Amino acid sequence: MAFHIAQGTPNPQVLQPGANASFAIEVYVDGDPVGPGEIIQVKLPEGLVFPPTGEIRFMNLDAGINRPLPIESRDPDGRLVRFKAEAIGNKPEGFYSVNVQALPTAAPGDRTVPDGLAIGATTSKLSFRVSAPQPPQPVEHRVYGTIGANANIIAGSGFTATWGGTSTFTITFAKAFTSPPVVVATAALGSATAIVTVAGVSTTTATIYTASTSGTWGRLPFHFIAMGSTAPKA
């Protein structure tokens, strides 16, 4: 009787430092099928661990099986974990899903353990790749509101407003955009002759000019919305 054990795809499993993932293990046997209870051992390379709250699951999607398995043992450093296999047939019937975490301090690079997987006298390699940390990606950010003729905030949040004389309003965003946002502004009164102009936009401010219904520069209430992106929360 000879066991076959192998890491499933993707191989190698790729993680960023600090990230969690799951990798697959496939097992079958030459000869007569084997009942449940064989011990499968997983040995992880330096920089990767089986988390204290991690799970090992047996999954057979065709049969609708997806259940957690008890952990037989886990070494204190989290790099060695053992569990009992389900019944093993002459071909892979389902697979085992094992949690793994790359330590936040794990250096980028490939890692392979020649005997990372073991069942009985059979061993197989286990491979991972720790990728370089990715810079945080900007997230969508919107600021909107209604500003009165005296630069008072009638509605909205995430900004302040000041009046700079005649018809000039400056909106200051509480959180900066990563690049100047798109700003749209309209008069907050029903007049065909009212004019609201976006005069300038930066990552932190927008300058708005308003003209009265008589066509002369003057203070008017207006609505605005600024749409762009900002840095994600730390």
NULOZA-357827 format. One record per residue: x, y, z of N, C-alpha, C, CB in turn. Coordinates in nm, 3 decimals, decimal comma. Last residue first. Glycine has a CB too. Layout:
PT       n.x       n.y       n.z      ca.x      ca.y      ca.z       c.x       c.y       c.z      cb.x      cb.y      cb.z
PT         X         Y         Z         X         Y         Z         X         Y         Z         X         Y         Z
...
This chain:
PT       n.x       n.y       n.z      ca.x      ca.y      ca.z       c.x       c.y       c.z      cb.x      cb.y      cb.z
PT    -0,569     5,391     0,801    -0,452     5,316     0,849    -0,497     5,197     0,933    -0,358     5,408     0,933
PT    -0,790     5,409     0,525    -0,765     5,425     0,667    -0,647     5,339     0,709    -0,891     5,388     0,749
PT    -0,653     5,508     0,202    -0,733     5,423     0,291    -0,700     5,450     0,438    -0,709     5,276     0,259
PT    -0,664     5,836     0,053    -0,587     5,726     0,108    -0,674     5,641     0,200    -0,463     5,778     0,185
PT    -0,915     5,892    -0,199    -0,835     5,934    -0,087    -0,760     5,812    -0,033    -0,923     5,999     0,023
PT    -1,068     6,027    -0,499    -1,017     5,917    -0,417    -0,931     5,974    -0,306    -0,936     5,817    -0,503
PT    -1,372     6,190    -0,586    -1,236     6,149    -0,618    -1,195     6,031    -0,534    -1,139     6,265    -0,598
PT    -1,592     6,459    -0,598    -1,577     6,316    -0,615    -1,435     6,282    -0,658    -1,677     6,262    -0,718
PT    -1,800     6,688    -0,440    -1,661     6,664    -0,482    -1,641     6,512    -0,485    -1,556     6,734    -0,385
PT    -2,079     6,894    -0,491    -2,030     6,758    -0,464    -1,889     6,748    -0,520    -2,123     6,648    -0,527
PT    -2,300     7,153    -0,370    -2,179     7,106    -0,438    -2,156     6,958    -0,405    -2,055     7,191    -0,395
PT    -2,531     7,427    -0,387    -2,503     7,286    -0,357    -2,370     7,251    -0,425    -2,620     7,191    -0,405
PT    -2,549     7,762    -0,251    -2,526     7,664    -0,358    -2,507     7,524    -0,300    -2,402     7,704    -0,443
PT    -2,647     8,107    -0,218    -2,636     7,971    -0,164    -2,617     7,872    -0,279    -2,762     7,934    -0,078
PT    -2,439     8,382    -0,320    -2,558     8,299    -0,339    -2,538     8,166    -0,266    -2,586     8,277    -0,491
PT    -2,306     8,706    -0,344    -2,317     8,583    -0,266    -2,450     8,513    -0,292    -2,303     8,614    -0,116
PT    -2,201     8,821    -0,670    -2,261     8,837    -0,540    -2,278     8,703    -0,471    -2,395     8,908    -0,552
PT    -2,167     8,981    -0,979    -2,107     8,895    -0,878    -2,167     8,925    -0,742    -1,954     8,913    -0,874
PT    -2,472     9,011    -1,167    -2,353     9,070    -1,105    -2,299     8,974    -1,000    -2,384     9,209    -1,043
PT    -2,710     8,909    -1,259    -2,593     8,894    -1,344    -2,468     8,957    -1,289    -2,621     8,952    -1,476
PT    -2,923     8,901    -1,098    -2,916     9,017    -1,187    -2,793     9,012    -1,276    -2,916     9,146    -1,105
PT    -2,880     8,684    -0,938    -2,979     8,668    -1,044    -2,980     8,787    -1,139    -3,118     8,648    -0,985
PT    -2,520     8,683    -0,884    -2,659     8,703    -0,846    -2,752     8,688    -0,967    -2,678     8,841    -0,783
PT    -2,275     8,430    -0,891    -2,326     8,555    -0,945    -2,474     8,564    -0,916    -2,298     8,567    -1,097
PT    -1,992     8,283    -0,727    -2,136     8,289    -0,753    -2,173     8,427    -0,807    -2,217     8,258    -0,624
PT    -1,720     8,058    -0,731    -1,768     8,194    -0,754    -1,918     8,187    -0,779    -1,693     8,262    -0,874
PT    -1,523     7,851    -0,525    -1,650     7,866    -0,597    -1,681     8,015    -0,610    -1,765     7,791    -0,524
PT    -1,257     7,633    -0,487    -1,298     7,773    -0,488    -1,419     7,788    -0,579    -1,181     7,865    -0,534
PT    -1,166     7,372    -0,271    -1,233     7,409    -0,396    -1,278     7,554    -0,382    -1,355     7,314    -0,427
PT    -0,888     7,187    -0,127    -0,985     7,297    -0,133    -1,051     7,305    -0,270    -0,917     7,430    -0,100
PT    -0,714     6,971    -0,139    -0,770     7,008    -0,009    -0,878     7,115    -0,015    -0,660     7,055     0,080
PT    -0,624     6,932    -0,394    -0,654     6,812    -0,316    -0,722     6,845    -0,183    -0,527     6,733    -0,289
PT    -0,808     7,192    -0,567    -0,684     7,125    -0,527    -0,722     7,000    -0,448    -0,592     7,220    -0,442
PT    -0,966     7,395    -0,810    -0,974     7,277    -0,724    -0,833     7,226    -0,694    -1,060     7,165    -0,790
PT    -1,152     7,683    -0,908    -1,026     7,613    -0,888    -1,041     7,500    -0,788    -0,917     7,710    -0,842
PT    -1,411     7,766    -0,970    -1,298     7,845    -1,018    -1,164     7,773    -1,003    -1,292     7,975    -0,944
PT    -1,711     7,681    -1,068    -1,599     7,619    -0,995    -1,472     7,682    -1,051    -1,597     7,460    -1,010
PT    -1,981     7,903    -1,045    -1,864     7,860    -1,121    -1,763     7,796    -1,028    -1,801     7,978    -1,195
PT    -2,312     7,977    -1,093    -2,218     7,920    -0,996    -2,103     7,859    -1,075    -2,288     7,812    -0,903
PT    -2,562     8,211    -1,145    -2,442     8,149    -1,199    -2,354     8,101    -1,084    -2,364     8,250    -1,290
PT    -2,905     8,263    -1,224    -2,801     8,246    -1,122    -2,684     8,170    -1,182    -2,856     8,172    -0,997
PT    -3,108     8,266    -1,409    -2,995     8,357    -1,433    -2,886     8,345    -1,327    -3,043     8,498    -1,438
PT    -3,311     8,104    -1,333    -3,244     8,071    -1,458    -3,121     8,155    -1,481    -3,338     8,088    -1,574
PT    -3,354     7,989    -1,009    -3,338     8,107    -1,094    -3,261     8,067    -1,219    -3,266     8,222    -1,018
PT    -3,412     7,870    -0,721    -3,471     7,850    -0,853    -3,464     7,975    -0,936    -3,614     7,805    -0,840
PT    -3,112     7,788    -0,547    -3,236     7,865    -0,560    -3,285     7,851    -0,703    -3,214     8,015    -0,521
PT    -2,849     7,707    -0,520    -2,951     7,648    -0,433    -3,075     7,735    -0,431    -2,897     7,629    -0,290
PT    -2,656     7,640    -0,813    -2,723     7,735    -0,725    -2,833     7,666    -0,646    -2,781     7,851    -0,804
PT    -2,401     7,387    -0,807    -2,520     7,449    -0,867    -2,584     7,541    -0,764    -2,622     7,341    -0,916
PT    -2,097     7,219    -0,887    -2,173     7,309    -0,798    -2,288     7,372    -0,874    -2,080     7,418    -0,738
PT    -1,861     6,961    -0,876    -1,977     7,016    -0,945    -2,055     7,100    -0,845    -2,067     6,903    -1,007
PT    -1,536     6,845    -0,910    -1,628     6,923    -0,827    -1,738     6,981    -0,917    -1,553     7,036    -0,751
PT    -1,316     6,580    -0,889    -1,413     6,645    -0,976    -1,514     6,716    -0,886    -1,484     6,542    -1,073
PT    -1,012     6,645    -0,693    -1,136     6,575    -0,729    -1,214     6,649    -0,837    -1,224     6,557    -0,606
PT    -0,664     6,615    -0,724    -0,779     6,706    -0,726    -0,906     6,635    -0,771    -0,752     6,825    -0,817
PT    -0,569     6,320    -0,538    -0,550     6,411    -0,651    -0,672     6,501    -0,656    -0,528     6,333    -0,787
PT    -0,641     6,226    -0,292    -0,508     6,191    -0,342    -0,471     6,271    -0,466    -0,501     6,042    -0,372
PT    -0,795     6,468    -0,071    -0,802     6,373    -0,181    -0,659     6,340    -0,225    -0,886     6,429    -0,300
PT    -0,798     6,511     0,285    -0,747     6,543     0,153    -0,773     6,431     0,053    -0,598     6,573     0,160
PT    -1,067     6,578     0,488    -0,969     6,477     0,450    -0,928     6,501     0,306    -1,026     6,333     0,468
PT    -1,210     6,814     0,491    -1,152     6,765     0,617    -1,047     6,658     0,592    -1,262     6,710     0,708
PT    -1,168     7,065     0,247    -1,206     6,927     0,278    -1,135     6,880     0,406    -1,171     6,834     0,160
PT    -1,300     7,380     0,221    -1,182     7,306     0,265    -1,225     7,167     0,309    -1,107     7,380     0,381
PT    -1,412     7,612    -0,008    -1,448     7,489     0,063    -1,318     7,416     0,097    -1,544     7,398    -0,022
PT    -1,461     7,950    -0,036    -1,359     7,845    -0,034    -1,409     7,730     0,052    -1,224     7,899     0,021
PT    -1,616     8,184    -0,251    -1,629     8,090    -0,140    -1,515     7,987    -0,151    -1,769     8,019    -0,141
PT    -1,672     8,506    -0,364    -1,575     8,397    -0,356    -1,596     8,313    -0,231    -1,432     8,453    -0,358
PT    -1,797     8,742    -0,413    -1,866     8,620    -0,455    -1,778     8,497    -0,440    -1,912     8,634    -0,599
PT    -1,709     8,953    -0,184    -1,791     8,963    -0,305    -1,861     8,831    -0,336    -1,704     9,005    -0,425
PT    -1,513     8,740     0,024    -1,544     8,871    -0,028    -1,616     8,863    -0,162    -1,418     8,953    -0,043
PT    -1,480     8,479     0,101    -1,361     8,562     0,085    -1,388     8,699     0,029    -1,264     8,495    -0,001
PT    -1,619     8,262     0,334    -1,649     8,360     0,230    -1,533     8,457     0,222    -1,784     8,435     0,258
PT    -1,570     7,908     0,386    -1,544     8,048     0,421    -1,581     8,136     0,302    -1,395     8,069     0,461
PT    -1,642     7,589     0,522    -1,661     7,687     0,415    -1,633     7,827     0,468    -1,805     7,678     0,357
PT    -1,535     7,247     0,563    -1,567     7,378     0,617    -1,579     7,475     0,500    -1,460     7,427     0,720
PT    -1,632     6,898     0,566    -1,574     7,017     0,504    -1,606     7,140     0,589    -1,626     7,035     0,359
PT    -1,783     6,690     0,661    -1,653     6,658     0,603    -1,586     6,776     0,536    -1,667     6,546     0,505
PT    -2,129     6,728     0,558    -2,022     6,720     0,657    -1,892     6,685     0,586    -2,055     6,615     0,767
PT    -2,463     6,866     0,500    -2,339     6,800     0,464    -2,238     6,801     0,576    -2,279     6,865     0,342
PT    -2,621     7,189     0,494    -2,627     7,043     0,493    -2,490     6,988     0,455    -2,736     6,991     0,394
PT    -2,542     7,448     0,549    -2,683     7,412     0,564    -2,700     7,260     0,572    -2,766     7,469     0,448
PT    -2,291     7,631     0,675    -2,319     7,498     0,623    -2,464     7,462     0,654    -2,222     7,392     0,683
PT    -2,237     7,966     0,564    -2,283     7,874     0,667    -2,318     7,740     0,603    -2,407     7,934     0,742
PT    -2,175     8,159     0,385    -2,077     8,049     0,401    -2,113     7,958     0,517    -1,937     8,106     0,422
PT    -2,393     8,314     0,342    -2,295     8,364     0,439    -2,188     8,260     0,470    -2,364     8,406     0,569
PT    -2,551     8,164     0,175    -2,490     8,286     0,120    -2,387     8,346     0,214    -2,598     8,389     0,091
PT    -2,474     7,816     0,254    -2,556     7,935     0,248    -2,479     8,056     0,197    -2,614     7,965     0,383
PT    -2,425     7,507     0,097    -2,362     7,619     0,165    -2,447     7,743     0,144    -2,216     7,642     0,114
PT    -2,459     7,162     0,118    -2,524     7,287     0,078    -2,467     7,399     0,163    -2,680     7,278     0,092
PT    -2,251     6,885     0,000    -2,328     6,963     0,097    -2,394     7,083     0,033    -2,239     7,008     0,210
PT    -2,003     6,626    -0,002    -2,108     6,704    -0,064    -2,184     6,781     0,045    -2,205     6,614    -0,144
PT    -1,744     6,413    -0,101    -1,784     6,516    -0,004    -1,891     6,600    -0,072    -1,660     6,605     0,044
PT    -1,613     6,089    -0,140    -1,707     6,192    -0,184    -1,737     6,287    -0,069    -1,837     6,128    -0,237
PT    -1,383     5,854    -0,254    -1,414     5,953    -0,152    -1,506     6,059    -0,211    -1,284     6,019    -0,096
PT    -1,250     5,526    -0,291    -1,341     5,631    -0,339    -1,378     5,724    -0,224    -1,468     5,570    -0,401
PT    -0,904     5,479    -0,203    -1,045     5,440    -0,198    -1,131     5,558    -0,243    -1,085     5,394    -0,055
PT    -0,580     5,365    -0,317    -0,677     5,471    -0,282    -0,820     5,416    -0,284    -0,665     5,590    -0,380
PT    -0,408     5,090    -0,169    -0,475     5,147    -0,285    -0,573     5,255    -0,241    -0,547     5,037    -0,365
PT    -0,089     5,058    -0,017    -0,235     5,072    -0,002    -0,296     5,140    -0,124    -0,268     5,152     0,125
PT     0,153     4,856    -0,193     0,113     4,983    -0,133    -0,038     4,992    -0,121     0,167     5,101    -0,216
PT     0,223     4,521    -0,096     0,165     4,612    -0,193     0,126     4,744    -0,126     0,043     4,549    -0,261
PT     0,521     4,346    -0,017     0,402     4,419     0,029     0,353     4,517    -0,076     0,432     4,493     0,160
PT     0,606     4,076    -0,235     0,642     4,204    -0,176     0,514     4,275    -0,129     0,721     4,293    -0,278
PT     0,498     3,745    -0,140     0,516     3,854    -0,234     0,557     3,981    -0,161     0,388     3,879    -0,315
PT     0,608     3,434    -0,075     0,570     3,557    -0,005     0,601     3,672    -0,100     0,647     3,573     0,133
PT     0,502     3,126    -0,178     0,573     3,246    -0,222     0,519     3,364    -0,143     0,558     3,270    -0,376
PT     0,546     2,777    -0,112     0,480     2,906    -0,092     0,566     3,016    -0,152     0,454     2,933     0,058
PT     0,504     2,422    -0,114     0,567     2,544    -0,167     0,480     2,667    -0,147     0,596     2,528    -0,315
PT     0,602     2,109    -0,014     0,501     2,212     0,009     0,567     2,345    -0,027     0,448     2,211     0,158
PT     0,656     1,768    -0,123     0,698     1,906    -0,097     0,578     1,999    -0,083     0,790     1,957    -0,208
PT     0,581     1,473     0,064     0,572     1,552    -0,058     0,607     1,696    -0,024     0,431     1,543    -0,122
PT     0,603     1,131     0,179     0,617     1,276     0,196     0,608     1,344     0,060     0,751     1,310     0,265
PT     0,499     0,835     0,336     0,501     0,916     0,213     0,513     1,064     0,247     0,374     0,891     0,129
PT     0,453     0,671     0,545     0,594     0,688     0,505     0,608     0,777     0,382     0,658     0,552     0,478
PT     0,178     0,853     0,661     0,250     0,726     0,668     0,397     0,749     0,638     0,190     0,623     0,570
PT     0,214     1,157     0,509     0,114     1,062     0,555     0,178     0,924     0,550    -0,019     1,069     0,468
PT     0,311     1,498     0,481     0,346     1,359     0,513     0,223     1,283     0,557     0,454     1,354     0,622
PT     0,453     1,789     0,340     0,334     1,707     0,357     0,377     1,564     0,384     0,241     1,715     0,233
PT     0,717     1,878     0,336     0,614     1,961     0,399     0,483     1,889     0,423     0,589     2,080     0,314
PT     0,969     1,792     0,262     0,878     1,698     0,328     0,767     1,774     0,401     0,955     1,608     0,427
PT     1,080     2,026     0,146     1,075     1,899     0,071     0,979     1,797     0,130     1,213     1,839     0,065
PT     0,939     2,334     0,138     0,978     2,233     0,236     0,967     2,098     0,166     0,887     2,239     0,367
PT     1,016     2,647    -0,001     0,974     2,509    -0,026     1,027     2,419     0,084     1,023     2,459    -0,165
PT     0,955     2,976    -0,087     0,987     2,886     0,023     0,931     2,747    -0,009     0,929     2,940     0,158
PT     1,052     3,284    -0,242     0,996     3,150    -0,251     1,044     3,064    -0,135     1,033     3,084    -0,384
PT     0,987     3,620    -0,110     1,066     3,514    -0,171     0,994     3,381    -0,171     1,197     3,500    -0,099
PT     1,001     3,876     0,145     0,953     3,825     0,016     1,046     3,717    -0,038     0,942     3,939    -0,086
PT     0,999     3,789     0,493     1,066     3,852     0,380     1,012     3,795     0,249     1,219     3,832     0,388
PT     0,764     3,844     0,746     0,816     3,749     0,647     0,876     3,824     0,528     0,704     3,654     0,600
PT     0,644     3,996     0,937     0,787     4,019     0,917     0,846     3,928     0,810     0,862     3,999     1,047
PT     0,385     3,902     0,953     0,407     4,038     0,902     0,552     4,067     0,871     0,356     4,140     1,002
PT     0,373     3,563     0,829     0,401     3,658     0,936     0,423     3,798     0,878     0,524     3,613     1,018
PT     0,109     3,425     0,655     0,245     3,476     0,643     0,266     3,579     0,754     0,270     3,540     0,501
PT    -0,087     3,147     0,742    -0,067     3,291     0,754     0,080     3,323     0,735    -0,116     3,344     0,891
PT    -0,329     2,910     0,638    -0,189     2,946     0,657    -0,181     3,098     0,663    -0,099     2,888     0,542
PT    -0,563     2,640     0,656    -0,529     2,781     0,672    -0,379     2,799     0,688    -0,603     2,841     0,792
PT    -0,639     2,394     0,422    -0,562     2,425     0,543    -0,530     2,574     0,546    -0,431     2,341     0,549
PT    -0,855     2,158     0,301    -0,823     2,301     0,295    -0,760     2,341     0,428    -0,950     2,387     0,264
PT    -0,841     1,858     0,123    -0,831     1,924     0,253    -0,789     2,069     0,231    -0,731     1,850     0,347
PT    -1,082     1,720    -0,111    -0,949     1,770    -0,073    -0,958     1,832     0,066    -0,897     1,874    -0,177
PT    -1,237     1,463    -0,316    -1,237     1,581    -0,231    -1,094     1,622    -0,199    -1,315     1,555    -0,102
PT    -1,067     1,208    -0,379    -1,210     1,230    -0,362    -1,227     1,344    -0,263    -1,283     1,100    -0,311
PT    -0,819     1,086    -0,583    -0,857     1,199    -0,497    -1,009     1,218    -0,495    -0,789     1,329    -0,544
PT    -0,846     0,728    -0,574    -0,828     0,852    -0,649    -0,867     0,966    -0,556    -0,915     0,853    -0,781
PT    -0,893     0,527    -0,401    -0,790     0,505    -0,503    -0,772     0,623    -0,596    -0,825     0,383    -0,583
PT    -0,952     0,689    -0,077    -0,980     0,597    -0,186    -0,865     0,589    -0,285    -1,106     0,639    -0,257
PT    -0,975     0,725     0,265    -0,891     0,752     0,149    -0,916     0,645     0,043    -0,742     0,757     0,189
PT    -1,170     0,895     0,510    -1,144     0,772     0,434    -1,071     0,807     0,304    -1,277     0,696     0,404
PT    -0,982     1,179     0,640    -1,105     1,106     0,615    -1,069     0,974     0,545    -1,206     1,192     0,529
PT    -0,701     1,214     0,864    -0,762     1,212     0,731    -0,899     1,144     0,736    -0,671     1,141     0,631
PT    -0,635     1,421     1,139    -0,672     1,289     1,090    -0,745     1,300     0,956    -0,761     1,216     1,192
PT    -0,346     1,640     1,161    -0,489     1,614     1,168    -0,516     1,476     1,109    -0,571     1,724     1,092
PT    -0,096     1,868     1,274    -0,135     1,733     1,235    -0,287     1,719     1,250    -0,061     1,626     1,321
PT     0,157     2,111     1,209     0,021     2,081     1,251    -0,016     1,943     1,197    -0,079     2,190     1,202
PT     0,410     2,341     1,256     0,382     2,198     1,238     0,244     2,168     1,293     0,490     2,109     1,308
PT     0,431     2,607     1,312     0,483     2,562     1,182     0,457     2,414     1,156     0,631     2,589     1,175
PT     0,360     2,712     1,558     0,261     2,711     1,452     0,308     2,658     1,319     0,211     2,846     1,433
PT     0,513     2,700     1,783     0,547     2,806     1,687     0,454     2,808     1,566     0,690     2,789     1,639
PT     0,400     2,478     1,917     0,383     2,613     1,971     0,415     2,724     1,870     0,471     2,630     2,090
PT     0,231     2,253     1,688     0,349     2,295     1,760     0,335     2,440     1,806     0,475     2,278     1,673
PT    -0,067     2,086     1,731    -0,007     2,204     1,667     0,113     2,244     1,749    -0,110     2,323     1,655
PT    -0,273     1,801     1,672    -0,168     1,871     1,745    -0,117     1,988     1,662    -0,051     1,775     1,781
PT    -0,528     1,753     1,560    -0,468     1,656     1,651    -0,358     1,720     1,735    -0,412     1,536     1,573
PT    -0,812     1,941     1,511    -0,666     1,946     1,505    -0,611     1,846     1,605    -0,612     2,091     1,534
PT    -1,106     1,825     1,340    -1,032     1,858     1,461    -0,882     1,856     1,437    -1,068     1,761     1,574
PT    -1,236     1,986     1,048    -1,179     1,868     1,111    -1,105     1,910     1,238    -1,083     1,794     1,013
PT    -1,540     2,116     0,902    -1,413     2,133     0,972    -1,368     2,002     1,035    -1,425     2,242     1,080
PT    -1,674     2,043     0,576    -1,682     2,037     0,721    -1,544     2,054     0,785    -1,743     1,904     0,765
PT    -1,848     2,003     0,316    -1,756     2,110     0,356    -1,761     2,118     0,508    -1,793     2,249     0,289
PT    -1,995     1,837     0,050    -1,931     1,824     0,181    -1,834     1,940     0,203    -1,857     1,687     0,193
PT    -2,125     1,788    -0,192    -2,180     1,890    -0,102    -2,121     1,884     0,038    -2,328     1,875    -0,094
PT    -2,007     1,627    -0,372    -2,096     1,562    -0,276    -2,157     1,661    -0,177    -2,021     1,454    -0,201
PT    -1,852     1,808    -0,511    -1,951     1,729    -0,586    -2,053     1,664    -0,493    -1,881     1,621    -0,670
PT    -1,681     1,905    -0,313    -1,785     1,993    -0,366    -1,891     1,916    -0,442    -1,723     2,098    -0,455
PT    -1,560     1,818    -0,039    -1,593     1,743    -0,159    -1,711     1,814    -0,223    -1,625     1,590    -0,129
PT    -1,330     1,896     0,207    -1,426     1,948     0,111    -1,439     1,852    -0,006    -1,385     2,088     0,062
PT    -1,243     1,943     0,537    -1,251     1,845     0,430    -1,363     1,888     0,338    -1,275     1,700     0,485
PT    -1,033     2,191     0,685    -1,163     2,145     0,642    -1,148     2,036     0,536    -1,248     2,262     0,588
PT    -0,887     2,352     0,951    -0,863     2,253     0,846    -0,999     2,194     0,812    -0,760     2,140     0,892
PT    -0,832     2,689     1,060    -0,918     2,573     1,038    -0,858     2,480     0,934    -1,058     2,617     0,994
PT    -0,683     2,897     1,321    -0,697     2,844     1,186    -0,785     2,720     1,179    -0,563     2,812     1,129
PT    -0,618     3,024     1,549    -0,761     3,009     1,523    -0,787     2,951     1,384    -0,831     3,145     1,536
PT    -0,339     3,022     1,529    -0,404     2,959     1,646    -0,553     2,937     1,626    -0,382     3,045     1,769
PT    -0,239     2,946     1,187    -0,283     3,039     1,290    -0,348     2,966     1,408    -0,382     3,141     1,231
PT     0,050     2,804     1,087    -0,091     2,769     1,097    -0,146     2,853     1,212    -0,113     2,613     1,121
PT     0,286     3,026     0,927     0,234     2,951     1,041     0,091     2,908     1,017     0,243     3,034     1,170
PT     0,595     3,130     0,784     0,454     3,098     0,769     0,410     3,010     0,884     0,427     3,028     0,633
PT     0,861     3,164     0,842     0,786     3,284     0,804     0,639     3,260     0,782     0,844     3,341     0,682
PT     0,976     2,855     0,718     1,000     2,971     0,805     0,923     3,092     0,751     1,152     3,003     0,814
PT     0,712     2,630     0,605     0,846     2,690     0,602     0,855     2,809     0,697     0,881     2,734     0,460
PT     0,528     2,369     0,778     0,534     2,496     0,705     0,675     2,555     0,708     0,433     2,596     0,763
PT     0,408     2,056     0,750     0,525     2,129     0,802     0,543     2,254     0,715     0,655     2,038     0,800
PT     0,151     1,851     0,838     0,184     1,966     0,755     0,299     2,042     0,822     0,060     2,060     0,734
PT     0,043     1,516     0,830     0,127     1,618     0,894     0,162     1,726     0,793     0,257     1,554     0,953
PT    -0,225     1,307     0,887    -0,158     1,392     0,788    -0,083     1,501     0,863    -0,260     1,454     0,686
PT    -0,297     0,988     0,999    -0,250     1,120     1,037    -0,181     1,187     0,919    -0,154     1,112     1,158
PT    -0,598     0,808     0,940    -0,457     0,826     0,909    -0,416     0,971     0,942    -0,428     0,792     0,758
PT    -0,876     0,812     0,977    -0,790     0,805     1,094    -0,642     0,818     1,067    -0,814     0,680     1,164
PT    -1,098     0,611     0,772    -1,054     0,737     0,832    -0,960     0,713     0,950    -1,175     0,818     0,877
PT    -0,966     0,335     0,568    -1,065     0,402     0,650    -1,011     0,531     0,711    -1,113     0,310     0,759
PT    -0,858     0,301     0,236    -0,820     0,306     0,377    -0,928     0,383     0,453    -0,679     0,372     0,397
PT    -0,883     0,074    -0,045    -0,914     0,199     0,026    -0,885     0,187     0,175    -1,061     0,238     0,004
PT    -0,606    -0,121    -0,162    -0,739    -0,113    -0,101    -0,761     0,022    -0,036    -0,757    -0,225     0,003
PT    -0,394     0,048    -0,401    -0,440    -0,070    -0,328    -0,577    -0,047    -0,269    -0,343    -0,107    -0,219
PT    -0,272     0,369    -0,335    -0,266     0,252    -0,422    -0,312     0,131    -0,342    -0,120     0,230    -0,480
PT    -0,466     0,655    -0,243    -0,386     0,539    -0,204    -0,386     0,436    -0,316    -0,439     0,477    -0,073
PT    -0,459     1,017    -0,211    -0,521     0,891    -0,251    -0,423     0,778    -0,222    -0,561     0,892    -0,403
PT    -0,512     1,364    -0,150    -0,458     1,235    -0,104    -0,533     1,121    -0,171    -0,467     1,223     0,051
PT    -0,434     1,709    -0,164    -0,504     1,596    -0,223    -0,434     1,466    -0,182    -0,511     1,608    -0,378
PT    -0,482     2,020    -0,014    -0,405     1,896    -0,010    -0,491     1,785    -0,070    -0,360     1,860     0,137
PT    -0,469     2,377    -0,063    -0,536     2,247    -0,076    -0,436     2,132    -0,069    -0,614     2,241    -0,207
PT    -0,463     2,664     0,155    -0,410     2,584     0,046    -0,472     2,445     0,051    -0,256     2,577     0,051
PT    -0,568     2,992     0,232    -0,585     2,848     0,250    -0,525     2,778     0,130    -0,735     2,810     0,269
PT    -0,448     3,285     0,409    -0,499     3,217     0,291    -0,525     3,072     0,328    -0,399     3,227     0,171
PT    -0,364     3,609     0,535    -0,412     3,473     0,556    -0,462     3,416     0,424    -0,525     3,469     0,662
PT    -0,077     3,832     0,556    -0,203     3,787     0,497    -0,234     3,642     0,536    -0,198     3,800     0,345
PT     0,172     3,915     0,641     0,059     3,942     0,728    -0,073     3,886     0,678     0,045     4,086     0,746
PT     0,295     3,957     0,313     0,326     3,956     0,456     0,204     3,996     0,539     0,443     4,050     0,487
PT     0,086     3,781     0,077     0,159     3,900     0,118     0,193     3,889     0,266     0,076     4,028     0,089
PT     0,120     3,463    -0,083     0,065     3,547     0,023     0,150     3,672     0,036     0,057     3,470     0,158
PT     0,053     3,190    -0,295     0,114     3,323    -0,282     0,042     3,403    -0,174     0,110     3,399    -0,417
PT     0,145     2,857    -0,333     0,045     2,947    -0,277     0,113     3,081    -0,249    -0,020     2,887    -0,147
PT     0,310     2,751    -0,641     0,303     2,779    -0,498     0,186     2,870    -0,459     0,433     2,843    -0,453
PT    -0,002     2,647    -0,690     0,122     2,594    -0,635     0,238     2,662    -0,706     0,130     2,438    -0,650
PT    -0,351     2,684    -0,620    -0,229     2,726    -0,687    -0,105     2,674    -0,615    -0,223     2,878    -0,697
PT    -0,359     2,321    -0,644    -0,335     2,451    -0,705    -0,405     2,560    -0,623    -0,384     2,453    -0,853
PT    -0,236     2,107    -0,375    -0,320     2,144    -0,488    -0,282     2,279    -0,545    -0,466     2,145    -0,446
PT     0,025     1,891    -0,283    -0,035     2,023    -0,269    -0,116     2,054    -0,394     0,074     2,132    -0,245
PT    -0,027     1,542    -0,222     0,027     1,653    -0,300    -0,046     1,782    -0,267     0,018     1,623    -0,451
PT     0,028     1,197    -0,182    -0,017     1,322    -0,121     0,050     1,437    -0,195     0,016     1,327     0,033
PT    -0,038     0,860    -0,181     0,003     0,973    -0,265    -0,055     1,098    -0,200    -0,045     0,956    -0,416
PT     0,070     0,557    -0,024    -0,010     0,679    -0,028     0,049     0,776    -0,130    -0,017     0,745     0,113
PT     0,061     0,216    -0,090     0,139     0,340    -0,098     0,044     0,458    -0,108     0,236     0,338    -0,220
PT     0,086    -0,120     0,000     0,000     0,000     0,000     0,089     0,124     0,000    -0,097     0,001     0,124
